[in-house]
Amino acid sequence: MSDVPAPSPAVQSAAMTLIAQYGDDAEVIAVMRAAELAAAGDVKGLEHWDAVRDLIVAFDAGEGTRQ
């Protein structure tokens, strides 16, 4: 069993939306959004989009479930 907490509903929703809209490019879009927020100094926003990217990567690796 993993010690990693389940992603928040907001992270799950964002990841699923990006996957539905961008398909294989979803991870790239999440990285770009994270970079924009990092450049703006938005630490909370950066954390959110890093978590979205991590969830997309997990889905692509066959971990987790796309609901």
Biopython code that builds the backbone (N, CA, C, O; Angstrom):
import numpy as np
from Bio.PDB.StructureBuilder import StructureBuilder

atoms = [
    (1, "MET", "N", (0.849, -1.182, 0.000)),
    (1, "MET", "CA", (0.000, 0.000, 0.000)),
    (1, "MET", "C", (0.892, 1.242, 0.000)),
    (1, "MET", "O", (1.929, 1.262, 0.663)),
    (2, "SER", "N", (0.502, 2.248, -0.722)),
    (2, "SER", "CA", (1.294, 3.462, -0.868)),
    (2, "SER", "C", (1.068, 4.420, 0.293)),
    (2, "SER", "O", (-0.031, 4.514, 0.839)),
    (3, "ASP", "N", (2.133, 5.130, 0.659)),
    (3, "ASP", "CA", (2.030, 6.152, 1.695)),
    (3, "ASP", "C", (1.664, 7.508, 1.112)),
    (3, "ASP", "O", (1.555, 8.491, 1.846)),
    (4, "VAL", "N", (1.476, 7.569, -0.188)),
    (4, "VAL", "CA", (1.140, 8.816, -0.857)),
    (4, "VAL", "C", (-0.357, 9.068, -0.671)),
    (4, "VAL", "O", (-1.175, 8.197, -0.967)),
    (5, "PRO", "N", (-0.719, 10.262, -0.180)),
    (5, "PRO", "CA", (-2.150, 10.543, 0.003)),
    (5, "PRO", "C", (-2.878, 10.632, -1.335)),
    (5, "PRO", "O", (-2.285, 10.959, -2.364)),
    (6, "ALA", "N", (-4.156, 10.338, -1.297)),
    (6, "ALA", "CA", (-4.969, 10.442, -2.513)),
    (6, "ALA", "C", (-5.021, 11.900, -2.953)),
    (6, "ALA", "O", (-5.074, 12.801, -2.116)),
    (7, "PRO", "N", (-5.007, 12.134, -4.252)),
    (7, "PRO", "CA", (-5.082, 13.522, -4.732)),
    (7, "PRO", "C", (-6.442, 14.136, -4.384)),
    (7, "PRO", "O", (-7.447, 13.435, -4.266)),
    (8, "SER", "N", (-6.445, 15.434, -4.227)),
    (8, "SER", "CA", (-7.687, 16.145, -3.906)),
    (8, "SER", "C", (-8.643, 16.057, -5.093)),
    (8, "SER", "O", (-8.217, 15.803, -6.220)),
    (9, "PRO", "N", (-9.934, 16.268, -4.841)),
    (9, "PRO", "CA", (-10.893, 16.293, -5.946)),
    (9, "PRO", "C", (-10.542, 17.346, -6.999)),
    (9, "PRO", "O", (-10.767, 17.126, -8.189)),
    (10, "ALA", "N", (-9.996, 18.482, -6.577)),
    (10, "ALA", "CA", (-9.622, 19.530, -7.536)),
    (10, "ALA", "C", (-8.490, 19.059, -8.449)),
    (10, "ALA", "O", (-8.501, 19.334, -9.648)),
    (11, "VAL", "N", (-7.524, 18.357, -7.885)),
    (11, "VAL", "CA", (-6.410, 17.824, -8.677)),
    (11, "VAL", "C", (-6.923, 16.753, -9.633)),
    (11, "VAL", "O", (-6.549, 16.735, -10.805)),
    (12, "GLN", "N", (-7.776, 15.863, -9.136)),
    (12, "GLN", "CA", (-8.335, 14.815, -9.987)),
    (12, "GLN", "C", (-9.135, 15.413, -11.137)),
    (12, "GLN", "O", (-9.012, 14.975, -12.281)),
    (13, "SER", "N", (-9.947, 16.407, -10.832)),
    (13, "SER", "CA", (-10.770, 17.043, -11.857)),
    (13, "SER", "C", (-9.908, 17.726, -12.919)),
    (13, "SER", "O", (-10.166, 17.598, -14.116)),
    (14, "ALA", "N", (-8.889, 18.448, -12.473)),
    (14, "ALA", "CA", (-8.007, 19.137, -13.417)),
    (14, "ALA", "C", (-7.276, 18.137, -14.307)),
    (14, "ALA", "O", (-7.155, 18.344, -15.514)),
    (15, "ALA", "N", (-6.791, 17.055, -13.706)),
    (15, "ALA", "CA", (-6.073, 16.040, -14.483)),
    (15, "ALA", "C", (-6.995, 15.411, -15.525)),
    (15, "ALA", "O", (-6.607, 15.252, -16.683)),
    (16, "MET", "N", (-8.194, 15.057, -15.127)),
    (16, "MET", "CA", (-9.132, 14.424, -16.056)),
    (16, "MET", "C", (-9.547, 15.392, -17.168)),
    (16, "MET", "O", (-9.702, 14.992, -18.322)),
    (17, "THR", "N", (-9.724, 16.656, -16.813)),
    (17, "THR", "CA", (-10.085, 17.654, -17.812)),
    (17, "THR", "C", (-8.971, 17.823, -18.843)),
    (17, "THR", "O", (-9.233, 17.872, -20.045)),
    (18, "LEU", "N", (-7.729, 17.912, -18.368)),
    (18, "LEU", "CA", (-6.603, 18.051, -19.301)),
    (18, "LEU", "C", (-6.466, 16.826, -20.196)),
    (18, "LEU", "O", (-6.213, 16.950, -21.394)),
    (19, "ILE", "N", (-6.635, 15.649, -19.613)),
    (19, "ILE", "CA", (-6.529, 14.418, -20.403)),
    (19, "ILE", "C", (-7.620, 14.391, -21.470)),
    (19, "ILE", "O", (-7.362, 14.042, -22.622)),
    (20, "ALA", "N", (-8.832, 14.761, -21.083)),
    (20, "ALA", "CA", (-9.945, 14.763, -22.042)),
    (20, "ALA", "C", (-9.717, 15.791, -23.151)),
    (20, "ALA", "O", (-10.027, 15.540, -24.316)),
    (21, "GLN", "N", (-9.178, 16.938, -22.781)),
    (21, "GLN", "CA", (-9.013, 18.017, -23.751)),
    (21, "GLN", "C", (-7.752, 17.869, -24.597)),
    (21, "GLN", "O", (-7.771, 18.148, -25.796)),
    (22, "TYR", "N", (-6.651, 17.431, -23.975)),
    (22, "TYR", "CA", (-5.361, 17.440, -24.671)),
    (22, "TYR", "C", (-4.766, 16.066, -24.941)),
    (22, "TYR", "O", (-3.751, 15.964, -25.630)),
    (23, "GLY", "N", (-5.368, 15.018, -24.417)),
    (23, "GLY", "CA", (-4.859, 13.665, -24.658)),
    (23, "GLY", "C", (-3.422, 13.502, -24.199)),
    (23, "GLY", "O", (-3.084, 13.798, -23.053)),
    (24, "ASP", "N", (-2.581, 13.027, -25.108)),
    (24, "ASP", "CA", (-1.179, 12.763, -24.774)),
    (24, "ASP", "C", (-0.391, 14.014, -24.393)),
    (24, "ASP", "O", (0.681, 13.905, -23.797)),
    (25, "ASP", "N", (-0.897, 15.180, -24.721)),
    (25, "ASP", "CA", (-0.214, 16.432, -24.389)),
    (25, "ASP", "C", (-0.623, 16.988, -23.021)),
    (25, "ASP", "O", (-0.173, 18.068, -22.637)),
    (26, "ALA", "N", (-1.460, 16.270, -22.289)),
    (26, "ALA", "CA", (-1.960, 16.763, -21.000)),
    (26, "ALA", "C", (-0.825, 17.071, -20.024)),
    (26, "ALA", "O", (-0.865, 18.087, -19.330)),
    (27, "GLU", "N", (0.184, 16.204, -19.967)),
    (27, "GLU", "CA", (1.295, 16.440, -19.047)),
    (27, "GLU", "C", (2.025, 17.734, -19.397)),
    (27, "GLU", "O", (2.387, 18.503, -18.507)),
    (28, "VAL", "N", (2.242, 17.973, -20.675)),
    (28, "VAL", "CA", (2.932, 19.186, -21.122)),
    (28, "VAL", "C", (2.144, 20.428, -20.705)),
    (28, "VAL", "O", (2.730, 21.409, -20.249)),
    (29, "ILE", "N", (0.833, 20.389, -20.859)),
    (29, "ILE", "CA", (-0.005, 21.528, -20.488)),
    (29, "ILE", "C", (0.083, 21.780, -18.982)),
    (29, "ILE", "O", (0.176, 22.928, -18.547)),
    (30, "ALA", "N", (0.053, 20.709, -18.189)),
    (30, "ALA", "CA", (0.165, 20.861, -16.735)),
    (30, "ALA", "C", (1.516, 21.468, -16.346)),
    (30, "ALA", "O", (1.587, 22.315, -15.456)),
    (31, "VAL", "N", (2.573, 21.035, -17.010)),
    (31, "VAL", "CA", (3.912, 21.581, -16.739)),
    (31, "VAL", "C", (3.954, 23.064, -17.101)),
    (31, "VAL", "O", (4.528, 23.868, -16.366)),
    (32, "MET", "N", (3.350, 23.424, -18.228)),
    (32, "MET", "CA", (3.345, 24.834, -18.633)),
    (32, "MET", "C", (2.578, 25.691, -17.625)),
    (32, "MET", "O", (3.019, 26.789, -17.284)),
    (33, "ARG", "N", (1.455, 25.207, -17.155)),
    (33, "ARG", "CA", (0.677, 25.968, -16.167)),
    (33, "ARG", "C", (1.464, 26.107, -14.872)),
    (33, "ARG", "O", (1.468, 27.174, -14.259)),
    (34, "ALA", "N", (2.129, 25.033, -14.454)),
    (34, "ALA", "CA", (2.951, 25.096, -13.239)),
    (34, "ALA", "C", (4.071, 26.121, -13.408)),
    (34, "ALA", "O", (4.350, 26.894, -12.491)),
    (35, "ALA", "N", (4.707, 26.129, -14.571)),
    (35, "ALA", "CA", (5.805, 27.064, -14.825)),
    (35, "ALA", "C", (5.326, 28.510, -14.802)),
    (35, "ALA", "O", (6.008, 29.388, -14.272)),
    (36, "GLU", "N", (4.154, 28.754, -15.378)),
    (36, "GLU", "CA", (3.590, 30.113, -15.363)),
    (36, "GLU", "C", (3.356, 30.594, -13.931)),
    (36, "GLU", "O", (3.660, 31.738, -13.594)),
    (37, "LEU", "N", (2.818, 29.717, -13.101)),
    (37, "LEU", "CA", (2.539, 30.094, -11.714)),
    (37, "LEU", "C", (3.823, 30.234, -10.905)),
    (37, "LEU", "O", (3.918, 31.097, -10.033)),
    (38, "ALA", "N", (4.805, 29.395, -11.191)),
    (38, "ALA", "CA", (6.098, 29.513, -10.513)),
    (38, "ALA", "C", (6.739, 30.856, -10.839)),
    (38, "ALA", "O", (7.284, 31.523, -9.960)),
    (39, "ALA", "N", (6.668, 31.243, -12.102)),
    (39, "ALA", "CA", (7.238, 32.522, -12.524)),
    (39, "ALA", "C", (6.529, 33.694, -11.853)),
    (39, "ALA", "O", (7.133, 34.739, -11.612)),
    (40, "ALA", "N", (5.258, 33.516, -11.557)),
    (40, "ALA", "CA", (4.482, 34.571, -10.902)),
    (40, "ALA", "C", (4.625, 34.541, -9.382)),
    (40, "ALA", "O", (4.110, 35.418, -8.690)),
    (41, "GLY", "N", (5.329, 33.527, -8.864)),
    (41, "GLY", "CA", (5.533, 33.419, -7.418)),
    (41, "GLY", "C", (4.348, 32.820, -6.679)),
    (41, "GLY", "O", (4.247, 32.963, -5.460)),
    (42, "ASP", "N", (3.451, 32.152, -7.391)),
    (42, "ASP", "CA", (2.263, 31.548, -6.786)),
    (42, "ASP", "C", (2.592, 30.125, -6.336)),
    (42, "ASP", "O", (2.446, 29.172, -7.101)),
    (43, "VAL", "N", (3.032, 29.998, -5.097)),
    (43, "VAL", "CA", (3.481, 28.706, -4.580)),
    (43, "VAL", "C", (2.322, 27.707, -4.493)),
    (43, "VAL", "O", (2.486, 26.543, -4.861)),
    (44, "LYS", "N", (1.171, 28.141, -4.018)),
    (44, "LYS", "CA", (0.004, 27.249, -3.911)),
    (44, "LYS", "C", (-0.425, 26.757, -5.300)),
    (44, "LYS", "O", (-0.713, 25.575, -5.487)),
    (45, "GLY", "N", (-0.463, 27.666, -6.253)),
    (45, "GLY", "CA", (-0.822, 27.284, -7.611)),
    (45, "GLY", "C", (0.181, 26.306, -8.199)),
    (45, "GLY", "O", (-0.197, 25.347, -8.872)),
    (46, "LEU", "N", (1.453, 26.550, -7.944)),
    (46, "LEU", "CA", (2.511, 25.650, -8.410)),
    (46, "LEU", "C", (2.326, 24.260, -7.815)),
    (46, "LEU", "O", (2.424, 23.260, -8.527)),
    (47, "GLU", "N", (2.058, 24.194, -6.514)),
    (47, "GLU", "CA", (1.842, 22.900, -5.862)),
    (47, "GLU", "C", (0.669, 22.161, -6.490)),
    (47, "GLU", "O", (0.738, 20.952, -6.713)),
    (48, "HIS", "N", (-0.409, 22.889, -6.775)),
    (48, "HIS", "CA", (-1.590, 22.272, -7.389)),
    (48, "HIS", "C", (-1.237, 21.672, -8.749)),
    (48, "HIS", "O", (-1.541, 20.508, -9.010)),
    (49, "TRP", "N", (-0.600, 22.454, -9.609)),
    (49, "TRP", "CA", (-0.317, 21.965, -10.960)),
    (49, "TRP", "C", (0.772, 20.909, -10.977)),
    (49, "TRP", "O", (0.784, 20.056, -11.864)),
    (50, "ASP", "N", (1.695, 20.946, -10.010)),
    (50, "ASP", "CA", (2.656, 19.840, -9.878)),
    (50, "ASP", "C", (1.925, 18.556, -9.524)),
    (50, "ASP", "O", (2.258, 17.488, -10.039)),
    (51, "ALA", "N", (0.925, 18.652, -8.643)),
    (51, "ALA", "CA", (0.138, 17.474, -8.266)),
    (51, "ALA", "C", (-0.682, 16.969, -9.445)),
    (51, "ALA", "O", (-0.829, 15.761, -9.628)),
    (52, "VAL", "N", (-1.216, 17.884, -10.245)),
    (52, "VAL", "CA", (-1.962, 17.497, -11.449)),
    (52, "VAL", "C", (-1.038, 16.741, -12.391)),
    (52, "VAL", "O", (-1.397, 15.681, -12.903)),
    (53, "ARG", "N", (0.141, 17.281, -12.617)),
    (53, "ARG", "CA", (1.104, 16.616, -13.499)),
    (53, "ARG", "C", (1.463, 15.240, -12.961)),
    (53, "ARG", "O", (1.512, 14.272, -13.719)),
    (54, "ASP", "N", (1.716, 15.144, -11.660)),
    (54, "ASP", "CA", (2.068, 13.855, -11.062)),
    (54, "ASP", "C", (0.955, 12.825, -11.269)),
    (54, "ASP", "O", (1.229, 11.655, -11.535)),
    (55, "LEU", "N", (-0.288, 13.262, -11.146)),
    (55, "LEU", "CA", (-1.409, 12.340, -11.338)),
    (55, "LEU", "C", (-1.513, 11.906, -12.799)),
    (55, "LEU", "O", (-1.780, 10.737, -13.077)),
    (56, "ILE", "N", (-1.308, 12.822, -13.722)),
    (56, "ILE", "CA", (-1.325, 12.467, -15.144)),
    (56, "ILE", "C", (-0.229, 11.448, -15.442)),
    (56, "ILE", "O", (-0.464, 10.477, -16.161)),
    (57, "VAL", "N", (0.957, 11.662, -14.898)),
    (57, "VAL", "CA", (2.065, 10.720, -15.092)),
    (57, "VAL", "C", (1.708, 9.356, -14.508)),
    (57, "VAL", "O", (1.994, 8.324, -15.114)),
    (58, "ALA", "N", (1.081, 9.353, -13.328)),
    (58, "ALA", "CA", (0.675, 8.092, -12.709)),
    (58, "ALA", "C", (-0.340, 7.356, -13.584)),
    (58, "ALA", "O", (-0.254, 6.140, -13.755)),
    (59, "PHE", "N", (-1.294, 8.096, -14.134)),
    (59, "PHE", "CA", (-2.261, 7.477, -15.039)),
    (59, "PHE", "C", (-1.552, 6.869, -16.245)),
    (59, "PHE", "O", (-1.843, 5.742, -16.647)),
    (60, "ASP", "N", (-0.620, 7.629, -16.814)),
    (60, "ASP", "CA", (0.099, 7.149, -18.001)),
    (60, "ASP", "C", (0.937, 5.911, -17.691)),
    (60, "ASP", "O", (1.183, 5.086, -18.571)),
    (61, "ALA", "N", (1.374, 5.784, -16.435)),
    (61, "ALA", "CA", (2.180, 4.629, -16.017)),
    (61, "ALA", "C", (1.297, 3.450, -15.611)),
    (61, "ALA", "O", (1.799, 2.388, -15.243)),
    (62, "GLY", "N", (-0.023, 3.645, -15.681)),
    (62, "GLY", "CA", (-0.928, 2.563, -15.314)),
    (62, "GLY", "C", (-1.264, 2.512, -13.848)),
    (62, "GLY", "O", (-1.879, 1.552, -13.383)),
    (63, "GLU", "N", (-0.869, 3.538, -13.107)),
    (63, "GLU", "CA", (-1.183, 3.632, -11.683)),
    (63, "GLU", "C", (-2.441, 4.487, -11.538)),
    (63, "GLU", "O", (-2.632, 5.440, -12.293)),
    (64, "GLY", "N", (-3.268, 4.164, -10.609)),
    (64, "GLY", "CA", (-4.472, 4.951, -10.418)),
    (64, "GLY", "C", (-5.525, 4.587, -11.456)),
    (64, "GLY", "O", (-5.298, 3.754, -12.334)),
    (65, "THR", "N", (-6.655, 5.217, -11.335)),
    (65, "THR", "CA", (-7.782, 4.908, -12.212)),
    (65, "THR", "C", (-8.353, 6.180, -12.766)),
    (65, "THR", "O", (-8.624, 7.121, -12.020)),
    (66, "ARG", "N", (-8.539, 6.226, -14.061)),
    (66, "ARG", "CA", (-9.222, 7.354, -14.683)),
    (66, "ARG", "C", (-10.710, 7.094, -14.551)),
    (66, "ARG", "O", (-11.246, 6.155, -15.140)),
    (67, "GLN", "N", (-11.370, 7.940, -13.767)),
    (67, "GLN", "CA", (-12.800, 7.722, -13.511)),
    (67, "GLN", "C", (-13.631, 8.681, -14.306)),
    (67, "GLN", "O", (-14.859, 8.650, -14.222)),
]
sb = StructureBuilder()
sb.init_structure("model")
sb.init_model(0)
sb.init_chain("A")
sb.init_seg("    ")
for serial, (resi, resn, name, xyz) in enumerate(atoms, 1):
    if name == "N":
        sb.init_residue(resn, " ", resi, " ")
    sb.init_atom(name, np.array(xyz, "f"), 0.0, 1.0, " ", f" {name:<3s}", serial, name[0])
structure = sb.get_structure()
